């Protein structure tokens, strides 16, 4: 017999797959319950609606992703090392969490305003961590004296490069990240 937490986790994993494959509108609580190996009524014991389940799947997925990214930033090293590790971890997440990606890309308009605010709070937490790293790097004279919050935002917005950049023949995401980091840390000016 599965305990309550195991059942809840099975439902969340099933919902993640179903929302990724079917999208919010086509996914059903019946199919989610079936693939989780529980009854539809059991699913409603844990989540009062499909929207509530969808929100929990997204919040859990994004929270875990932010926690993973924050963890690599908290490892020792200089700002260059931390940012490089951040991009490498982001690439790993990109390659391993395709269901979460599919949900985010295909169901963006389905995210309720309250959940959007909560997701933005998670993003602000990561921004705060990155901002502190840049403030310390500026103090240690590792990087130019630029506003730490803007530097942090530039880095975090740069994480999207692997989601939006279309690889050409022979290119790899690793090479794209390396080139992006060169632009980030050395700029575009010819000096």
Residue frames as qw, qx, qy, qz and C-alpha x, y, z in Angstrom:
[[0.000, 0.888, 0.460, 0.000, 0.00, 0.00, 0.00],
 [0.406, 0.420, -0.016, 0.811, 1.36, 3.37, -0.97],
 [0.234, -0.534, -0.466, 0.665, 1.43, 6.08, 1.64],
 [0.215, 0.883, 0.351, -0.223, -0.23, 9.44, 1.01],
 [0.085, -0.794, 0.338, 0.497, 2.96, 11.20, -0.04],
 [0.346, -0.136, 0.815, 0.443, 3.87, 8.43, -2.52],
 [0.344, 0.615, 0.706, 0.073, 0.39, 8.62, -4.07],
 [0.090, 0.922, 0.102, -0.363, 0.58, 12.39, -4.29],
 [0.201, -0.602, 0.572, 0.520, 3.98, 12.15, -5.99],
 [0.390, 0.169, 0.846, 0.322, 2.68, 9.51, -8.46],
 [0.278, 0.809, 0.510, -0.090, -0.21, 11.80, -9.35],
 [0.027, -0.879, 0.170, 0.444, 2.15, 14.76, -9.85],
 [0.299, -0.353, 0.736, 0.494, 4.49, 12.73, -12.08],
 [0.367, 0.433, 0.801, 0.191, 1.55, 11.41, -14.10],
 [0.175, 0.903, 0.306, -0.244, 0.15, 14.93, -14.44],
 [0.177, -0.698, 0.418, 0.554, 3.54, 16.24, -15.58],
 [0.306, -0.039, 0.831, 0.463, 3.63, 13.66, -18.39],
 [0.264, 0.628, 0.730, 0.046, -0.03, 14.16, -19.32],
 [0.077, 0.910, 0.130, -0.387, 0.13, 17.95, -19.41],
 [0.204, -0.557, 0.562, 0.576, 3.34, 17.77, -21.47],
 [0.255, 0.084, 0.875, 0.403, 1.88, 15.29, -23.97],
 [0.102, 0.625, 0.758, 0.157, -1.72, 16.47, -24.16],
 [0.020, 0.384, 0.033, 0.922, -1.60, 20.09, -23.05],
 [0.178, 0.044, 0.599, -0.779, -3.77, 21.53, -20.31],
 [0.598, 0.143, -0.043, -0.787, -7.01, 21.53, -22.31],
 [0.754, 0.154, -0.549, -0.325, -6.81, 17.93, -23.53],
 [0.248, 0.163, -0.868, 0.399, -5.40, 16.34, -20.37],
 [0.647, -0.475, -0.298, -0.517, -8.06, 14.79, -18.15],
 [0.435, -0.527, 0.582, -0.442, -8.12, 13.91, -14.49],
 [0.960, 0.031, 0.173, -0.216, -9.27, 10.42, -15.53],
 [0.807, 0.484, -0.259, 0.218, -6.18, 9.82, -17.70],
 [0.055, 0.684, -0.544, 0.483, -3.88, 11.33, -15.07],
 [0.699, -0.371, 0.453, -0.411, -5.38, 9.04, -12.40],
 [0.976, 0.197, 0.025, -0.087, -5.15, 6.00, -14.67],
 [0.664, 0.551, -0.378, 0.336, -1.48, 6.51, -15.52],
 [0.144, -0.606, 0.565, -0.542, -0.74, 7.14, -11.82],
 [0.447, -0.052, -0.891, 0.059, -2.43, 3.85, -10.93],
 [0.064, 0.225, 0.649, -0.724, -5.03, 5.46, -8.70],
 [0.151, 0.656, 0.736, 0.070, -8.73, 6.13, -8.97],
 [0.127, 0.601, 0.234, 0.753, -10.06, 9.43, -10.28],
 [0.508, -0.798, -0.246, -0.210, -11.62, 10.09, -6.86],
 [0.760, -0.406, -0.069, 0.503, -8.22, 9.64, -5.22],
 [0.442, 0.300, 0.158, 0.830, -6.79, 12.28, -7.53],
 [0.189, -0.721, -0.236, -0.623, -9.49, 14.71, -6.39],
 [0.702, -0.644, -0.255, 0.166, -8.65, 13.94, -2.74],
 [0.640, -0.268, 0.048, 0.719, -5.22, 15.45, -3.34],
 [0.116, -0.091, 0.267, 0.952, -6.08, 18.12, -5.89],
 [0.351, 0.488, 0.564, -0.567, -9.54, 19.76, -6.00],
 [0.599, 0.736, 0.127, -0.290, -9.35, 20.54, -9.74],
 [0.822, 0.348, 0.161, 0.422, -7.30, 20.06, -12.86],
 [0.194, 0.875, -0.103, 0.432, -6.19, 23.69, -12.58],
 [0.560, -0.754, 0.314, -0.142, -4.95, 23.12, -9.01],
 [0.908, -0.101, 0.320, 0.250, -3.01, 20.06, -10.17],
 [0.611, 0.651, 0.090, 0.440, -1.58, 21.99, -13.13],
 [0.103, -0.915, 0.200, -0.334, -0.47, 24.79, -10.81],
 [0.743, -0.568, 0.355, 0.003, 1.18, 22.37, -8.40],
 [0.885, 0.210, 0.233, 0.346, 3.04, 20.61, -11.24],
 [0.421, 0.765, -0.018, 0.487, 4.41, 23.92, -12.53],
 [0.330, -0.867, 0.242, -0.285, 5.23, 25.36, -9.12],
 [0.858, -0.381, 0.326, 0.114, 7.03, 22.20, -8.04],
 [0.818, 0.360, 0.192, 0.406, 8.93, 21.93, -11.33],
 [0.257, 0.828, -0.080, 0.491, 10.03, 25.57, -11.41],
 [0.526, -0.789, 0.253, -0.192, 10.87, 25.57, -7.69],
 [0.908, -0.196, 0.280, 0.243, 13.05, 22.50, -8.12],
 [0.666, 0.555, 0.107, 0.487, 14.75, 24.06, -11.12],
 [0.032, -0.893, 0.157, -0.421, 15.46, 27.32, -9.26],
 [0.733, -0.619, 0.277, -0.040, 16.76, 25.34, -6.27],
 [0.897, 0.089, 0.218, 0.374, 19.14, 23.40, -8.53],
 [0.445, 0.714, 0.015, 0.540, 20.40, 26.61, -10.16],
 [0.332, -0.870, 0.182, -0.315, 20.80, 28.32, -6.79],
 [0.888, -0.392, 0.202, 0.133, 22.78, 25.35, -5.46],
 [0.788, 0.280, 0.106, 0.538, 25.42, 25.66, -8.18],
 [0.134, 0.830, -0.046, 0.540, 25.71, 29.40, -7.51],
 [0.580, -0.765, 0.178, -0.216, 26.42, 28.72, -3.85],
 [0.934, -0.039, 0.004, 0.355, 29.40, 26.51, -4.61],
 [0.408, -0.710, 0.169, 0.549, 32.81, 28.10, -4.05],
 [0.586, 0.248, 0.440, 0.633, 34.59, 29.97, -6.80],
 [0.068, -0.282, 0.082, 0.953, 34.76, 33.27, -8.59],
 [0.509, 0.488, 0.225, -0.673, 31.94, 34.89, -10.51],
 [0.439, 0.448, -0.608, -0.487, 33.12, 33.46, -13.84],
 [0.112, 0.082, -0.989, 0.055, 33.12, 29.91, -12.45],
 [0.296, 0.314, 0.703, -0.565, 29.72, 30.36, -10.84],
 [0.528, 0.518, -0.035, -0.672, 28.13, 31.74, -13.98],
 [0.367, 0.359, -0.789, -0.338, 29.67, 29.01, -16.12],
 [0.024, 0.067, 0.969, -0.237, 28.35, 26.34, -13.72],
 [0.415, 0.408, 0.418, -0.698, 24.96, 28.05, -13.80],
 [0.542, 0.479, -0.351, -0.595, 24.82, 27.79, -17.60],
 [0.260, 0.228, -0.932, -0.105, 26.00, 24.17, -17.54],
 [0.189, 0.205, 0.847, -0.452, 23.34, 23.25, -14.97],
 [0.498, 0.471, 0.137, -0.715, 20.72, 25.07, -17.04],
 [0.465, 0.392, -0.660, -0.441, 21.77, 23.02, -20.09],
 [0.075, 0.034, -0.984, 0.160, 21.50, 19.83, -18.03],
 [0.348, 0.362, 0.599, -0.624, 18.00, 20.84, -16.92],
 [0.491, 0.484, -0.248, -0.681, 17.09, 21.69, -20.55],
 [0.400, 0.294, -0.825, -0.270, 18.14, 18.21, -21.63],
 [0.162, -0.052, -0.956, 0.239, 16.57, 16.27, -18.77],
 [0.187, 0.423, 0.636, -0.618, 13.34, 18.07, -17.93],
 [0.022, -0.081, -0.604, -0.792, 11.67, 18.11, -21.34],
 [0.168, -0.597, -0.779, -0.092, 8.19, 17.53, -19.90],
 [0.210, -0.704, -0.324, 0.596, 8.39, 20.70, -17.83],
 [0.136, -0.276, 0.379, 0.873, 9.70, 22.58, -20.87],
 [0.044, -0.320, -0.784, -0.531, 6.82, 21.35, -23.01],
 [0.185, -0.719, -0.644, 0.182, 4.28, 22.47, -20.44],
 [0.209, -0.631, -0.077, 0.743, 5.85, 25.92, -20.11],
 [0.084, -0.196, 0.517, 0.829, 6.15, 26.47, -23.86],
 [0.139, -0.277, -0.801, -0.512, 2.79, 25.04, -24.90],
 [0.327, -0.669, -0.667, -0.013, 0.56, 26.19, -22.05],
 [0.300, 0.042, -0.222, 0.927, 1.92, 29.63, -21.27],
 [0.294, -0.327, -0.187, -0.878, -1.50, 31.27, -21.62],
 [0.693, -0.411, -0.549, -0.223, -3.01, 28.78, -19.17],
 [0.478, -0.063, -0.567, 0.668, -0.92, 29.89, -16.20],
 [0.270, -0.843, -0.457, -0.085, -3.24, 31.60, -13.69],
 [0.092, 0.842, -0.158, 0.508, -2.23, 35.05, -12.42],
 [0.658, -0.690, 0.245, -0.177, -1.68, 33.82, -8.84],
 [0.930, -0.071, 0.208, 0.296, 0.67, 31.07, -10.01],
 [0.552, 0.662, 0.000, 0.507, 2.47, 33.53, -12.28],
 [0.222, -0.870, 0.229, -0.377, 3.12, 35.76, -9.25],
 [0.827, -0.477, 0.297, 0.002, 4.45, 32.81, -7.27],
 [0.866, 0.256, 0.158, 0.399, 6.74, 31.78, -10.13],
 [0.278, 0.819, -0.092, 0.494, 7.99, 35.36, -10.39],
 [0.542, -0.777, 0.263, -0.183, 8.83, 35.25, -6.66],
 [0.915, -0.154, 0.270, 0.257, 11.02, 32.19, -7.30],
 [0.634, 0.578, 0.091, 0.505, 12.68, 34.04, -10.16],
 [0.095, -0.905, 0.151, -0.386, 13.30, 37.05, -7.88],
 [0.790, -0.556, 0.251, 0.058, 14.97, 34.76, -5.33],
 [0.844, 0.145, 0.238, 0.458, 17.40, 33.57, -8.00],
 [0.313, 0.803, 0.044, 0.505, 17.94, 37.16, -9.15],
 [0.432, -0.864, 0.171, -0.195, 18.75, 38.18, -5.56],
 [0.869, -0.306, 0.281, 0.269, 21.32, 35.39, -5.25],
 [0.693, 0.421, 0.219, 0.543, 22.92, 36.37, -8.55],
 [0.031, 0.920, 0.010, 0.392, 22.87, 40.06, -7.60],
 [0.630, -0.741, 0.232, 0.019, 24.74, 39.29, -4.37],
 [0.856, -0.014, 0.290, 0.426, 27.34, 37.31, -6.30],
 [0.473, 0.655, 0.151, 0.569, 27.94, 40.27, -8.60],
 [0.273, -0.928, 0.072, -0.242, 28.09, 42.72, -5.70],
 [0.767, -0.528, 0.301, 0.204, 30.80, 40.55, -4.13],
 [0.773, 0.257, 0.300, 0.497, 32.62, 40.18, -7.46],
 [0.209, 0.867, 0.061, 0.448, 32.63, 43.96, -7.93],
 [0.508, -0.835, 0.192, -0.085, 33.94, 44.42, -4.40],
 [0.807, -0.307, 0.399, 0.308, 36.69, 41.85, -5.12],
 [0.137, 0.725, -0.389, -0.552, 37.49, 43.66, -8.40],
 [0.536, 0.047, 0.815, 0.215, 36.65, 40.54, -10.48],
 [0.319, 0.603, 0.620, 0.387, 34.32, 42.44, -12.82],
 [0.118, 0.383, 0.105, 0.910, 33.64, 46.02, -13.85],
 [0.053, 0.281, 0.572, -0.769, 31.76, 48.31, -11.51],
 [0.296, -0.237, -0.567, -0.731, 28.30, 47.88, -13.02],
 [0.605, -0.268, 0.244, -0.709, 24.94, 47.79, -11.25],
 [0.171, -0.183, 0.963, -0.103, 24.85, 44.25, -9.75],
 [0.575, 0.361, 0.588, -0.439, 21.12, 43.86, -10.37],
 [0.595, 0.662, -0.188, -0.414, 21.50, 44.63, -14.08],
 [0.165, 0.498, -0.846, -0.101, 24.46, 42.24, -14.36],
 [0.363, 0.016, 0.884, -0.293, 22.41, 39.56, -12.58],
 [0.639, 0.516, 0.318, -0.472, 19.43, 40.14, -14.89],
 [0.445, 0.652, -0.504, -0.350, 21.70, 39.92, -17.95],
 [0.027, -0.300, 0.953, -0.033, 23.02, 36.55, -16.78],
 [0.436, 0.210, 0.793, -0.370, 19.62, 35.13, -15.92],
 [0.616, 0.612, 0.076, -0.490, 18.04, 36.35, -19.14],
 [0.270, 0.596, -0.704, -0.276, 20.96, 34.77, -20.96],
 [0.410, -0.095, 0.893, -0.157, 19.93, 31.36, -19.65],
 [0.676, 0.498, 0.354, -0.411, 17.14, 31.49, -22.25],
 [0.227, 0.625, -0.576, -0.475, 19.68, 31.28, -25.08],
 [0.096, -0.134, 0.974, 0.153, 19.43, 27.48, -25.21],
 [0.384, 0.470, 0.732, -0.311, 15.65, 27.65, -25.39],
 [0.409, 0.808, 0.161, -0.392, 15.55, 30.16, -28.22],
 [0.020, 0.660, -0.603, -0.448, 18.77, 29.69, -30.20],
 [0.919, 0.333, 0.088, -0.193, 18.37, 27.52, -33.30],
 [0.570, -0.453, 0.584, 0.360, 21.47, 25.36, -33.69],
 [0.604, 0.650, -0.318, -0.334, 22.99, 25.27, -37.15],
 [0.960, 0.172, -0.207, 0.074, 24.77, 22.25, -38.59],
 [0.675, 0.273, -0.422, 0.540, 27.78, 21.33, -36.49],
 [0.146, -0.569, 0.314, -0.746, 26.93, 23.66, -33.60],
 [0.517, -0.306, -0.768, 0.222, 26.48, 22.43, -30.06],
 [0.380, -0.864, -0.241, -0.225, 24.81, 24.04, -27.09],
 [0.726, -0.483, -0.039, 0.489, 28.10, 23.79, -25.21],
 [0.475, 0.144, 0.230, 0.837, 29.79, 25.94, -27.87],
 [0.091, -0.734, -0.362, -0.567, 26.87, 28.39, -27.91],
 [0.585, -0.779, -0.206, 0.084, 27.13, 28.76, -24.13],
 [0.680, -0.257, 0.075, 0.683, 30.88, 29.29, -24.34],
 [0.277, 0.381, 0.302, 0.829, 30.42, 32.02, -26.96],
 [0.303, -0.806, -0.362, -0.357, 27.59, 33.61, -25.00],
 [0.659, -0.661, -0.139, 0.331, 29.76, 33.76, -21.88],
 [0.544, 0.020, 0.168, 0.822, 32.53, 35.43, -23.91],
 [0.001, 0.615, 0.338, 0.712, 30.06, 38.09, -25.03],
 [0.531, -0.774, -0.331, -0.098, 28.74, 38.45, -21.48],
 [0.674, -0.607, -0.026, 0.420, 32.11, 38.84, -19.80],
 [0.501, -0.175, 0.296, 0.794, 34.08, 40.54, -22.58],
 [0.251, 0.690, 0.184, -0.653, 31.39, 42.56, -24.30],
 [0.683, 0.595, 0.395, 0.153, 30.91, 43.45, -27.91],
 [0.089, 0.965, -0.187, -0.163, 33.24, 46.44, -28.08],
 [0.851, 0.323, -0.111, 0.398, 36.44, 46.02, -30.02],
 [0.332, -0.929, 0.162, 0.003, 39.12, 47.22, -27.64]]
